Amino acid sequence: MHDTAQRTAEFLALAVENAELRQQLAEVQDQCVELAVDAGELHAEIEALRARLAQAEQDRDAWRAEADQGLRTG
């Protein structure tokens, strides 16, 4: 009988550990989804900043060209 009680206790301990691990897994999966959403938002923001930088560089180059042209003709 003692052997059966010990097996039952071990089984229950494993069941509890399994439930705890499943809960941890669910929490980590939720965190992964949140991280993926954040990464997507950051990616979009980076792309927007790159576009703004490219436009600023084009504007700078155009202003430089105008300034150089003005110095030559001025």
mmJSON file of the N, C-alpha and C atoms, coordinates in Angstrom:
{"data_MODEL":{"atom_site":{
"group_PDB":["ATOM","ATOM","ATOM","ATOM","ATOM","ATOM","ATOM","ATOM","ATOM","ATOM","ATOM","ATOM","ATOM","ATOM","ATOM","ATOM","ATOM","ATOM","ATOM","ATOM","ATOM","ATOM","ATOM","ATOM","ATOM","ATOM","ATOM","ATOM","ATOM","ATOM","ATOM","ATOM","ATOM","ATOM","ATOM","ATOM","ATOM","ATOM","ATOM","ATOM","ATOM","ATOM","ATOM","ATOM","ATOM","ATOM","ATOM","ATOM","ATOM","ATOM","ATOM","ATOM","ATOM","ATOM","ATOM","ATOM","ATOM","ATOM","ATOM","ATOM","ATOM","ATOM","ATOM","ATOM","ATOM","ATOM","ATOM","ATOM","ATOM","ATOM","ATOM","ATOM","ATOM","ATOM","ATOM","ATOM","ATOM","ATOM","ATOM","ATOM","ATOM","ATOM","ATOM","ATOM","ATOM","ATOM","ATOM","ATOM","ATOM","ATOM","ATOM","ATOM","ATOM","ATOM","ATOM","ATOM","ATOM","ATOM","ATOM","ATOM","ATOM","ATOM","ATOM","ATOM","ATOM","ATOM","ATOM","ATOM","ATOM","ATOM","ATOM","ATOM","ATOM","ATOM","ATOM","ATOM","ATOM","ATOM","ATOM","ATOM","ATOM","ATOM","ATOM","ATOM","ATOM","ATOM","ATOM","ATOM","ATOM","ATOM","ATOM","ATOM","ATOM","ATOM","ATOM","ATOM","ATOM","ATOM","ATOM","ATOM","ATOM","ATOM","ATOM","ATOM","ATOM","ATOM","ATOM","ATOM","ATOM","ATOM","ATOM","ATOM","ATOM","ATOM","ATOM","ATOM","ATOM","ATOM","ATOM","ATOM","ATOM","ATOM","ATOM","ATOM","ATOM","ATOM","ATOM","ATOM","ATOM","ATOM","ATOM","ATOM","ATOM","ATOM","ATOM","ATOM","ATOM","ATOM","ATOM","ATOM","ATOM","ATOM","ATOM","ATOM","ATOM","ATOM","ATOM","ATOM","ATOM","ATOM","ATOM","ATOM","ATOM","ATOM","ATOM","ATOM","ATOM","ATOM","ATOM","ATOM","ATOM","ATOM","ATOM","ATOM","ATOM","ATOM","ATOM","ATOM","ATOM","ATOM","ATOM","ATOM","ATOM","ATOM","ATOM","ATOM","ATOM","ATOM","ATOM","ATOM","ATOM","ATOM"],
"id":[1,2,3,4,5,6,7,8,9,10,11,12,13,14,15,16,17,18,19,20,21,22,23,24,25,26,27,28,29,30,31,32,33,34,35,36,37,38,39,40,41,42,43,44,45,46,47,48,49,50,51,52,53,54,55,56,57,58,59,60,61,62,63,64,65,66,67,68,69,70,71,72,73,74,75,76,77,78,79,80,81,82,83,84,85,86,87,88,89,90,91,92,93,94,95,96,97,98,99,100,101,102,103,104,105,106,107,108,109,110,111,112,113,114,115,116,117,118,119,120,121,122,123,124,125,126,127,128,129,130,131,132,133,134,135,136,137,138,139,140,141,142,143,144,145,146,147,148,149,150,151,152,153,154,155,156,157,158,159,160,161,162,163,164,165,166,167,168,169,170,171,172,173,174,175,176,177,178,179,180,181,182,183,184,185,186,187,188,189,190,191,192,193,194,195,196,197,198,199,200,201,202,203,204,205,206,207,208,209,210,211,212,213,214,215,216,217,218,219,220,221,222],
"type_symbol":["N","C","C","N","C","C","N","C","C","N","C","C","N","C","C","N","C","C","N","C","C","N","C","C","N","C","C","N","C","C","N","C","C","N","C","C","N","C","C","N","C","C","N","C","C","N","C","C","N","C","C","N","C","C","N","C","C","N","C","C","N","C","C","N","C","C","N","C","C","N","C","C","N","C","C","N","C","C","N","C","C","N","C","C","N","C","C","N","C","C","N","C","C","N","C","C","N","C","C","N","C","C","N","C","C","N","C","C","N","C","C","N","C","C","N","C","C","N","C","C","N","C","C","N","C","C","N","C","C","N","C","C","N","C","C","N","C","C","N","C","C","N","C","C","N","C","C","N","C","C","N","C","C","N","C","C","N","C","C","N","C","C","N","C","C","N","C","C","N","C","C","N","C","C","N","C","C","N","C","C","N","C","C","N","C","C","N","C","C","N","C","C","N","C","C","N","C","C","N","C","C","N","C","C","N","C","C","N","C","C","N","C","C","N","C","C","N","C","C","N","C","C"],
"label_atom_id":["N","CA","C","N","CA","C","N","CA","C","N","CA","C","N","CA","C","N","CA","C","N","CA","C","N","CA","C","N","CA","C","N","CA","C","N","CA","C","N","CA","C","N","CA","C","N","CA","C","N","CA","C","N","CA","C","N","CA","C","N","CA","C","N","CA","C","N","CA","C","N","CA","C","N","CA","C","N","CA","C","N","CA","C","N","CA","C","N","CA","C","N","CA","C","N","CA","C","N","CA","C","N","CA","C","N","CA","C","N","CA","C","N","CA","C","N","CA","C","N","CA","C","N","CA","C","N","CA","C","N","CA","C","N","CA","C","N","CA","C","N","CA","C","N","CA","C","N","CA","C","N","CA","C","N","CA","C","N","CA","C","N","CA","C","N","CA","C","N","CA","C","N","CA","C","N","CA","C","N","CA","C","N","CA","C","N","CA","C","N","CA","C","N","CA","C","N","CA","C","N","CA","C","N","CA","C","N","CA","C","N","CA","C","N","CA","C","N","CA","C","N","CA","C","N","CA","C","N","CA","C","N","CA","C","N","CA","C","N","CA","C","N","CA","C","N","CA","C","N","CA","C","N","CA","C","N","CA","C"],
"label_alt_id":[null,null,null,null,null,null,null,null,null,null,null,null,null,null,null,null,null,null,null,null,null,null,null,null,null,null,null,null,null,null,null,null,null,null,null,null,null,null,null,null,null,null,null,null,null,null,null,null,null,null,null,null,null,null,null,null,null,null,null,null,null,null,null,null,null,null,null,null,null,null,null,null,null,null,null,null,null,null,null,null,null,null,null,null,null,null,null,null,null,null,null,null,null,null,null,null,null,null,null,null,null,null,null,null,null,null,null,null,null,null,null,null,null,null,null,null,null,null,null,null,null,null,null,null,null,null,null,null,null,null,null,null,null,null,null,null,null,null,null,null,null,null,null,null,null,null,null,null,null,null,null,null,null,null,null,null,null,null,null,null,null,null,null,null,null,null,null,null,null,null,null,null,null,null,null,null,null,null,null,null,null,null,null,null,null,null,null,null,null,null,null,null,null,null,null,null,null,null,null,null,null,null,null,null,null,null,null,null,null,null,null,null,null,null,null,null,null,null,null,null,null,null],
"label_comp_id":["MET","MET","MET","HIS","HIS","HIS","ASP","ASP","ASP","THR","THR","THR","ALA","ALA","ALA","GLN","GLN","GLN","ARG","ARG","ARG","THR","THR","THR","ALA","ALA","ALA","GLU","GLU","GLU","PHE","PHE","PHE","LEU","LEU","LEU","ALA","ALA","ALA","LEU","LEU","LEU","ALA","ALA","ALA","VAL","VAL","VAL","GLU","GLU","GLU","ASN","ASN","ASN","ALA","ALA","ALA","GLU","GLU","GLU","LEU","LEU","LEU","ARG","ARG","ARG","GLN","GLN","GLN","GLN","GLN","GLN","LEU","LEU","LEU","ALA","ALA","ALA","GLU","GLU","GLU","VAL","VAL","VAL","GLN","GLN","GLN","ASP","ASP","ASP","GLN","GLN","GLN","CYS","CYS","CYS","VAL","VAL","VAL","GLU","GLU","GLU","LEU","LEU","LEU","ALA","ALA","ALA","VAL","VAL","VAL","ASP","ASP","ASP","ALA","ALA","ALA","GLY","GLY","GLY","GLU","GLU","GLU","LEU","LEU","LEU","HIS","HIS","HIS","ALA","ALA","ALA","GLU","GLU","GLU","ILE","ILE","ILE","GLU","GLU","GLU","ALA","ALA","ALA","LEU","LEU","LEU","ARG","ARG","ARG","ALA","ALA","ALA","ARG","ARG","ARG","LEU","LEU","LEU","ALA","ALA","ALA","GLN","GLN","GLN","ALA","ALA","ALA","GLU","GLU","GLU","GLN","GLN","GLN","ASP","ASP","ASP","ARG","ARG","ARG","ASP","ASP","ASP","ALA","ALA","ALA","TRP","TRP","TRP","ARG","ARG","ARG","ALA","ALA","ALA","GLU","GLU","GLU","ALA","ALA","ALA","ASP","ASP","ASP","GLN","GLN","GLN","GLY","GLY","GLY","LEU","LEU","LEU","ARG","ARG","ARG","THR","THR","THR","GLY","GLY","GLY"],
"label_asym_id":["A","A","A","A","A","A","A","A","A","A","A","A","A","A","A","A","A","A","A","A","A","A","A","A","A","A","A","A","A","A","A","A","A","A","A","A","A","A","A","A","A","A","A","A","A","A","A","A","A","A","A","A","A","A","A","A","A","A","A","A","A","A","A","A","A","A","A","A","A","A","A","A","A","A","A","A","A","A","A","A","A","A","A","A","A","A","A","A","A","A","A","A","A","A","A","A","A","A","A","A","A","A","A","A","A","A","A","A","A","A","A","A","A","A","A","A","A","A","A","A","A","A","A","A","A","A","A","A","A","A","A","A","A","A","A","A","A","A","A","A","A","A","A","A","A","A","A","A","A","A","A","A","A","A","A","A","A","A","A","A","A","A","A","A","A","A","A","A","A","A","A","A","A","A","A","A","A","A","A","A","A","A","A","A","A","A","A","A","A","A","A","A","A","A","A","A","A","A","A","A","A","A","A","A","A","A","A","A","A","A","A","A","A","A","A","A","A","A","A","A","A","A"],
"label_entity_id":["1","1","1","1","1","1","1","1","1","1","1","1","1","1","1","1","1","1","1","1","1","1","1","1","1","1","1","1","1","1","1","1","1","1","1","1","1","1","1","1","1","1","1","1","1","1","1","1","1","1","1","1","1","1","1","1","1","1","1","1","1","1","1","1","1","1","1","1","1","1","1","1","1","1","1","1","1","1","1","1","1","1","1","1","1","1","1","1","1","1","1","1","1","1","1","1","1","1","1","1","1","1","1","1","1","1","1","1","1","1","1","1","1","1","1","1","1","1","1","1","1","1","1","1","1","1","1","1","1","1","1","1","1","1","1","1","1","1","1","1","1","1","1","1","1","1","1","1","1","1","1","1","1","1","1","1","1","1","1","1","1","1","1","1","1","1","1","1","1","1","1","1","1","1","1","1","1","1","1","1","1","1","1","1","1","1","1","1","1","1","1","1","1","1","1","1","1","1","1","1","1","1","1","1","1","1","1","1","1","1","1","1","1","1","1","1","1","1","1","1","1","1"],
"label_seq_id":[1,1,1,2,2,2,3,3,3,4,4,4,5,5,5,6,6,6,7,7,7,8,8,8,9,9,9,10,10,10,11,11,11,12,12,12,13,13,13,14,14,14,15,15,15,16,16,16,17,17,17,18,18,18,19,19,19,20,20,20,21,21,21,22,22,22,23,23,23,24,24,24,25,25,25,26,26,26,27,27,27,28,28,28,29,29,29,30,30,30,31,31,31,32,32,32,33,33,33,34,34,34,35,35,35,36,36,36,37,37,37,38,38,38,39,39,39,40,40,40,41,41,41,42,42,42,43,43,43,44,44,44,45,45,45,46,46,46,47,47,47,48,48,48,49,49,49,50,50,50,51,51,51,52,52,52,53,53,53,54,54,54,55,55,55,56,56,56,57,57,57,58,58,58,59,59,59,60,60,60,61,61,61,62,62,62,63,63,63,64,64,64,65,65,65,66,66,66,67,67,67,68,68,68,69,69,69,70,70,70,71,71,71,72,72,72,73,73,73,74,74,74],
"pdbx_PDB_ins_code":[null,null,null,null,null,null,null,null,null,null,null,null,null,null,null,null,null,null,null,null,null,null,null,null,null,null,null,null,null,null,null,null,null,null,null,null,null,null,null,null,null,null,null,null,null,null,null,null,null,null,null,null,null,null,null,null,null,null,null,null,null,null,null,null,null,null,null,null,null,null,null,null,null,null,null,null,null,null,null,null,null,null,null,null,null,null,null,null,null,null,null,null,null,null,null,null,null,null,null,null,null,null,null,null,null,null,null,null,null,null,null,null,null,null,null,null,null,null,null,null,null,null,null,null,null,null,null,null,null,null,null,null,null,null,null,null,null,null,null,null,null,null,null,null,null,null,null,null,null,null,null,null,null,null,null,null,null,null,null,null,null,null,null,null,null,null,null,null,null,null,null,null,null,null,null,null,null,null,null,null,null,null,null,null,null,null,null,null,null,null,null,null,null,null,null,null,null,null,null,null,null,null,null,null,null,null,null,null,null,null,null,null,null,null,null,null,null,null,null,null,null,null],
"Cartn_x":[0.823,0.0,0.86,1.964,2.866,3.377,3.668,4.168,3.124,1.87,0.798,0.642,0.72,0.604,1.757,2.955,4.115,3.965,3.494,3.289,2.226,1.179,0.126,0.675,1.471,2.069,3.001,3.792,4.693,3.905,2.827,1.992,1.374,0.869,0.276,1.322,2.522,3.599,3.927,3.975,4.234,3.092,1.871,0.719,0.763,1.124,1.238,2.361,3.508,4.634,4.264,3.576,3.137,2.21,1.275,0.349,1.103,2.077,2.873,3.676,4.255,5.034,4.142,2.948,2.014,1.631,1.448,1.121,2.284,3.499,4.674,4.787,4.539,4.593,3.567,2.362,1.318,1.73,2.324,2.773,3.881,4.819,5.921,5.4,4.428,3.836,3.166,2.468,1.853,2.919,4.026,5.116,5.702,5.817,6.341,5.43,4.136,3.192,3.345,3.44,3.617,4.914,5.979,7.257,7.165,6.453,6.297,5.525,4.495,3.732,4.626,5.369,6.289,7.33,7.854,8.863,8.275,7.052,6.395,6.213,5.809,5.642,6.979,8.016,9.342,9.854,9.592,10.021,9.353,8.062,7.34,7.893,8.195,8.753,10.134,10.941,12.271,12.144,11.229,11.03,10.599,9.717,9.275,10.442,11.267,12.427,13.438,13.613,14.522,14.025,12.725,12.156,12.347,12.126,12.33,13.792,14.696,16.124,16.5,15.998,16.304,15.808,14.615,14.083,14.925,15.32,16.156,17.498,18.06,19.328,19.154,18.043,17.776,17.611,16.874,16.686,18.024,18.835,20.153,20.994,21.009,21.803,21.299,19.975,19.409,19.785,19.713,20.078,21.562,22.367,23.804,24.068,23.384,23.56,23.128,22.022,21.571,22.584,23.123,24.111,25.369,25.814,27.004,26.75,25.583,25.23,25.183,24.638,24.562,25.933,26.852,28.212,28.936,28.676,29.345,28.823,27.52,26.93,26.836,26.96,26.773,27.937],
"Cartn_y":[-1.195,0.0,1.25,1.168,2.32,2.685,1.682,1.905,2.645,2.281,2.938,4.386,4.641,6.005,6.862,6.28,7.028,7.339,6.37,6.601,7.673,7.613,8.62,10.002,10.099,11.379,11.885,10.984,11.377,11.824,11.095,11.466,12.845,13.091,14.394,15.504,15.233,16.225,16.542,15.504,15.722,16.489,16.193,16.897,18.377,18.666,20.06,20.758,20.093,20.681,20.919,19.962,20.097,21.306,21.466,22.599,23.92,23.951,25.168,25.492,24.462,24.676,25.134,24.578,25.018,26.486,26.884,28.28,29.193,28.784,29.568,29.669,28.567,28.565,29.533,29.519,30.426,31.881,32.182,33.545,33.963,33.063,33.373,33.541,32.731,32.882,34.246,34.679,36.009,37.092,36.933,37.902,37.923,36.762,36.691,37.432,37.285,37.995,39.5,39.928,41.353,41.868,41.096,41.501,41.596,40.672,40.709,41.955,42.305,43.52,44.739,44.805,45.926,46.003,44.866,44.841,45.358,44.987,45.48,46.984,47.502,48.948,49.667,49.118,49.726,49.679,48.587,48.478,49.564,49.75,50.782,52.167,52.402,53.7,53.918,52.877,52.982,53.29,52.622,52.88,54.323,54.833,56.224,57.179,56.887,57.735,57.687,56.524,56.418,57.263,57.241,58.049,59.533,59.937,61.345,61.738,60.855,61.132,61.282,60.394,60.469,61.791,62.213,63.491,64.653,64.602,65.667,65.741,64.589,64.58,65.164,64.841,65.411,66.926,67.38,68.822,69.51,68.902,69.46,69.57,68.518,68.529,69.594,69.748,70.769,72.162,72.389,73.705,73.987,72.956,73.108,73.493,72.803,73.093,74.524,74.961,76.341,77.327,77.025,77.917,77.978,76.84,76.817,77.602,77.436,78.152,79.655,80.042,81.455,82.061,81.275,81.773,81.964,81.094,81.181,82.355,82.591,83.65,84.968,84.909,86.097,86.966],
"Cartn_z":[0.0,0.0,0.0,0.699,0.778,-0.607,-1.414,-2.766,-3.602,-3.458,-4.205,-3.762,-2.485,-1.963,-2.465,-2.496,-2.978,-4.466,-5.226,-6.659,-6.892,-6.089,-6.207,-5.889,-4.843,-4.464,-5.561,-6.129,-7.213,-8.441,-8.723,-9.866,-9.66,-8.458,-8.167,-8.237,-7.758,-7.832,-9.288,-10.113,-11.542,-12.202,-11.809,-12.374,-12.005,-10.762,-10.324,-11.079,-11.18,-11.909,-13.374,-13.97,-15.353,-15.507,-14.59,-14.647,-14.504,-13.595,-13.41,-14.671,-15.274,-16.497,-17.65,-17.724,-18.77,-18.572,-17.322,-17.023,-17.416,-17.081,-17.461,-18.979,-19.663,-21.123,-21.704,-21.17,-21.656,-21.446,-20.299,-20.023,-20.981,-21.227,-22.14,-23.567,-23.956,-25.288,-25.424,-24.382,-24.405,-24.544,-23.817,-23.909,-25.314,-25.927,-27.3,-28.27,-28.095,-28.96,-28.757,-27.503,-27.215,-27.824,-27.717,-28.304,-29.82,-30.425,-31.884,-32.313,-31.562,-31.871,-31.722,-30.612,-30.397,-31.506,-31.903,-32.97,-34.275,-34.57,-35.779,-35.747,-34.59,-34.456,-34.595,-33.974,-34.082,-35.511,-36.197,-37.589,-38.438,-38.229,-38.98,-38.655,-37.393,-36.995,-37.613,-37.636,-38.251,-39.737,-40.411,-41.84,-42.073,-41.227,-41.362,-41.125,-40.131,-39.851,-40.987,-41.579,-42.73,-43.895,-44.113,-45.197,-44.909,-43.653,-43.291,-43.445,-43.056,-43.197,-44.664,-45.496,-46.927,-47.505,-47.098,-47.585,-47.071,-45.812,-45.248,-45.968,-46.296,-47.028,-48.428,-49.075,-50.403,-50.309,-49.3,-49.113,-48.853,-47.993,-47.691,-48.955,-49.742,-50.972,-51.945,-52.014,-52.903,-52.418,-51.109,-50.567,-50.797,-50.623,-50.876,-52.326,-53.216,-54.641,-54.948,-54.35,-54.547,-53.987,-52.803,-52.187,-53.034,-53.513,-54.371,-55.651,-56.216,-57.447,-57.176,-56.034,-55.675,-55.463,-54.873,-54.654,-55.98,-56.914,-58.215,-59.046,-58.955,-59.786,-59.035,-57.727,-56.906,-56.875],
"occupancy":[1.0,1.0,1.0,1.0,1.0,1.0,1.0,1.0,1.0,1.0,1.0,1.0,1.0,1.0,1.0,1.0,1.0,1.0,1.0,1.0,1.0,1.0,1.0,1.0,1.0,1.0,1.0,1.0,1.0,1.0,1.0,1.0,1.0,1.0,1.0,1.0,1.0,1.0,1.0,1.0,1.0,1.0,1.0,1.0,1.0,1.0,1.0,1.0,1.0,1.0,1.0,1.0,1.0,1.0,1.0,1.0,1.0,1.0,1.0,1.0,1.0,1.0,1.0,1.0,1.0,1.0,1.0,1.0,1.0,1.0,1.0,1.0,1.0,1.0,1.0,1.0,1.0,1.0,1.0,1.0,1.0,1.0,1.0,1.0,1.0,1.0,1.0,1.0,1.0,1.0,1.0,1.0,1.0,1.0,1.0,1.0,1.0,1.0,1.0,1.0,1.0,1.0,1.0,1.0,1.0,1.0,1.0,1.0,1.0,1.0,1.0,1.0,1.0,1.0,1.0,1.0,1.0,1.0,1.0,1.0,1.0,1.0,1.0,1.0,1.0,1.0,1.0,1.0,1.0,1.0,1.0,1.0,1.0,1.0,1.0,1.0,1.0,1.0,1.0,1.0,1.0,1.0,1.0,1.0,1.0,1.0,1.0,1.0,1.0,1.0,1.0,1.0,1.0,1.0,1.0,1.0,1.0,1.0,1.0,1.0,1.0,1.0,1.0,1.0,1.0,1.0,1.0,1.0,1.0,1.0,1.0,1.0,1.0,1.0,1.0,1.0,1.0,1.0,1.0,1.0,1.0,1.0,1.0,1.0,1.0,1.0,1.0,1.0,1.0,1.0,1.0,1.0,1.0,1.0,1.0,1.0,1.0,1.0,1.0,1.0,1.0,1.0,1.0,1.0,1.0,1.0,1.0,1.0,1.0,1.0,1.0,1.0,1.0,1.0,1.0,1.0,1.0,1.0,1.0,1.0,1.0,1.0],
"B_iso_or_equiv":[0.0,0.0,0.0,0.0,0.0,0.0,0.0,0.0,0.0,0.0,0.0,0.0,0.0,0.0,0.0,0.0,0.0,0.0,0.0,0.0,0.0,0.0,0.0,0.0,0.0,0.0,0.0,0.0,0.0,0.0,0.0,0.0,0.0,0.0,0.0,0.0,0.0,0.0,0.0,0.0,0.0,0.0,0.0,0.0,0.0,0.0,0.0,0.0,0.0,0.0,0.0,0.0,0.0,0.0,0.0,0.0,0.0,0.0,0.0,0.0,0.0,0.0,0.0,0.0,0.0,0.0,0.0,0.0,0.0,0.0,0.0,0.0,0.0,0.0,0.0,0.0,0.0,0.0,0.0,0.0,0.0,0.0,0.0,0.0,0.0,0.0,0.0,0.0,0.0,0.0,0.0,0.0,0.0,0.0,0.0,0.0,0.0,0.0,0.0,0.0,0.0,0.0,0.0,0.0,0.0,0.0,0.0,0.0,0.0,0.0,0.0,0.0,0.0,0.0,0.0,0.0,0.0,0.0,0.0,0.0,0.0,0.0,0.0,0.0,0.0,0.0,0.0,0.0,0.0,0.0,0.0,0.0,0.0,0.0,0.0,0.0,0.0,0.0,0.0,0.0,0.0,0.0,0.0,0.0,0.0,0.0,0.0,0.0,0.0,0.0,0.0,0.0,0.0,0.0,0.0,0.0,0.0,0.0,0.0,0.0,0.0,0.0,0.0,0.0,0.0,0.0,0.0,0.0,0.0,0.0,0.0,0.0,0.0,0.0,0.0,0.0,0.0,0.0,0.0,0.0,0.0,0.0,0.0,0.0,0.0,0.0,0.0,0.0,0.0,0.0,0.0,0.0,0.0,0.0,0.0,0.0,0.0,0.0,0.0,0.0,0.0,0.0,0.0,0.0,0.0,0.0,0.0,0.0,0.0,0.0,0.0,0.0,0.0,0.0,0.0,0.0,0.0,0.0,0.0,0.0,0.0,0.0],
"pdbx_formal_charge":[null,null,null,null,null,null,null,null,null,null,null,null,null,null,null,null,null,null,null,null,null,null,null,null,null,null,null,null,null,null,null,null,null,null,null,null,null,null,null,null,null,null,null,null,null,null,null,null,null,null,null,null,null,null,null,null,null,null,null,null,null,null,null,null,null,null,null,null,null,null,null,null,null,null,null,null,null,null,null,null,null,null,null,null,null,null,null,null,null,null,null,null,null,null,null,null,null,null,null,null,null,null,null,null,null,null,null,null,null,null,null,null,null,null,null,null,null,null,null,null,null,null,null,null,null,null,null,null,null,null,null,null,null,null,null,null,null,null,null,null,null,null,null,null,null,null,null,null,null,null,null,null,null,null,null,null,null,null,null,null,null,null,null,null,null,null,null,null,null,null,null,null,null,null,null,null,null,null,null,null,null,null,null,null,null,null,null,null,null,null,null,null,null,null,null,null,null,null,null,null,null,null,null,null,null,null,null,null,null,null,null,null,null,null,null,null,null,null,null,null,null,null],
"auth_seq_id":[1,1,1,2,2,2,3,3,3,4,4,4,5,5,5,6,6,6,7,7,7,8,8,8,9,9,9,10,10,10,11,11,11,12,12,12,13,13,13,14,14,14,15,15,15,16,16,16,17,17,17,18,18,18,19,19,19,20,20,20,21,21,21,22,22,22,23,23,23,24,24,24,25,25,25,26,26,26,27,27,27,28,28,28,29,29,29,30,30,30,31,31,31,32,32,32,33,33,33,34,34,34,35,35,35,36,36,36,37,37,37,38,38,38,39,39,39,40,40,40,41,41,41,42,42,42,43,43,43,44,44,44,45,45,45,46,46,46,47,47,47,48,48,48,49,49,49,50,50,50,51,51,51,52,52,52,53,53,53,54,54,54,55,55,55,56,56,56,57,57,57,58,58,58,59,59,59,60,60,60,61,61,61,62,62,62,63,63,63,64,64,64,65,65,65,66,66,66,67,67,67,68,68,68,69,69,69,70,70,70,71,71,71,72,72,72,73,73,73,74,74,74],
"auth_comp_id":["MET","MET","MET","HIS","HIS","HIS","ASP","ASP","ASP","THR","THR","THR","ALA","ALA","ALA","GLN","GLN","GLN","ARG","ARG","ARG","THR","THR","THR","ALA","ALA","ALA","GLU","GLU","GLU","PHE","PHE","PHE","LEU","LEU","LEU","ALA","ALA","ALA","LEU","LEU","LEU","ALA","ALA","ALA","VAL","VAL","VAL","GLU","GLU","GLU","ASN","ASN","ASN","ALA","ALA","ALA","GLU","GLU","GLU","LEU","LEU","LEU","ARG","ARG","ARG","GLN","GLN","GLN","GLN","GLN","GLN","LEU","LEU","LEU","ALA","ALA","ALA","GLU","GLU","GLU","VAL","VAL","VAL","GLN","GLN","GLN","ASP","ASP","ASP","GLN","GLN","GLN","CYS","CYS","CYS","VAL","VAL","VAL","GLU","GLU","GLU","LEU","LEU","LEU","ALA","ALA","ALA","VAL","VAL","VAL","ASP","ASP","ASP","ALA","ALA","ALA","GLY","GLY","GLY","GLU","GLU","GLU","LEU","LEU","LEU","HIS","HIS","HIS","ALA","ALA","ALA","GLU","GLU","GLU","ILE","ILE","ILE","GLU","GLU","GLU","ALA","ALA","ALA","LEU","LEU","LEU","ARG","ARG","ARG","ALA","ALA","ALA","ARG","ARG","ARG","LEU","LEU","LEU","ALA","ALA","ALA","GLN","GLN","GLN","ALA","ALA","ALA","GLU","GLU","GLU","GLN","GLN","GLN","ASP","ASP","ASP","ARG","ARG","ARG","ASP","ASP","ASP","ALA","ALA","ALA","TRP","TRP","TRP","ARG","ARG","ARG","ALA","ALA","ALA","GLU","GLU","GLU","ALA","ALA","ALA","ASP","ASP","ASP","GLN","GLN","GLN","GLY","GLY","GLY","LEU","LEU","LEU","ARG","ARG","ARG","THR","THR","THR","GLY","GLY","GLY"],
"auth_asym_id":["A","A","A","A","A","A","A","A","A","A","A","A","A","A","A","A","A","A","A","A","A","A","A","A","A","A","A","A","A","A","A","A","A","A","A","A","A","A","A","A","A","A","A","A","A","A","A","A","A","A","A","A","A","A","A","A","A","A","A","A","A","A","A","A","A","A","A","A","A","A","A","A","A","A","A","A","A","A","A","A","A","A","A","A","A","A","A","A","A","A","A","A","A","A","A","A","A","A","A","A","A","A","A","A","A","A","A","A","A","A","A","A","A","A","A","A","A","A","A","A","A","A","A","A","A","A","A","A","A","A","A","A","A","A","A","A","A","A","A","A","A","A","A","A","A","A","A","A","A","A","A","A","A","A","A","A","A","A","A","A","A","A","A","A","A","A","A","A","A","A","A","A","A","A","A","A","A","A","A","A","A","A","A","A","A","A","A","A","A","A","A","A","A","A","A","A","A","A","A","A","A","A","A","A","A","A","A","A","A","A","A","A","A","A","A","A","A","A","A","A","A","A"],
"auth_atom_id":["N","CA","C","N","CA","C","N","CA","C","N","CA","C","N","CA","C","N","CA","C","N","CA","C","N","CA","C","N","CA","C","N","CA","C","N","CA","C","N","CA","C","N","CA","C","N","CA","C","N","CA","C","N","CA","C","N","CA","C","N","CA","C","N","CA","C","N","CA","C","N","CA","C","N","CA","C","N","CA","C","N","CA","C","N","CA","C","N","CA","C","N","CA","C","N","CA","C","N","CA","C","N","CA","C","N","CA","C","N","CA","C","N","CA","C","N","CA","C","N","CA","C","N","CA","C","N","CA","C","N","CA","C","N","CA","C","N","CA","C","N","CA","C","N","CA","C","N","CA","C","N","CA","C","N","CA","C","N","CA","C","N","CA","C","N","CA","C","N","CA","C","N","CA","C","N","CA","C","N","CA","C","N","CA","C","N","CA","C","N","CA","C","N","CA","C","N","CA","C","N","CA","C","N","CA","C","N","CA","C","N","CA","C","N","CA","C","N","CA","C","N","CA","C","N","CA","C","N","CA","C","N","CA","C","N","CA","C","N","CA","C","N","CA","C","N","CA","C","N","CA","C","N","CA","C","N","CA","C"],
"pdbx_PDB_model_num":[1,1,1,1,1,1,1,1,1,1,1,1,1,1,1,1,1,1,1,1,1,1,1,1,1,1,1,1,1,1,1,1,1,1,1,1,1,1,1,1,1,1,1,1,1,1,1,1,1,1,1,1,1,1,1,1,1,1,1,1,1,1,1,1,1,1,1,1,1,1,1,1,1,1,1,1,1,1,1,1,1,1,1,1,1,1,1,1,1,1,1,1,1,1,1,1,1,1,1,1,1,1,1,1,1,1,1,1,1,1,1,1,1,1,1,1,1,1,1,1,1,1,1,1,1,1,1,1,1,1,1,1,1,1,1,1,1,1,1,1,1,1,1,1,1,1,1,1,1,1,1,1,1,1,1,1,1,1,1,1,1,1,1,1,1,1,1,1,1,1,1,1,1,1,1,1,1,1,1,1,1,1,1,1,1,1,1,1,1,1,1,1,1,1,1,1,1,1,1,1,1,1,1,1,1,1,1,1,1,1,1,1,1,1,1,1,1,1,1,1,1,1]
}}}
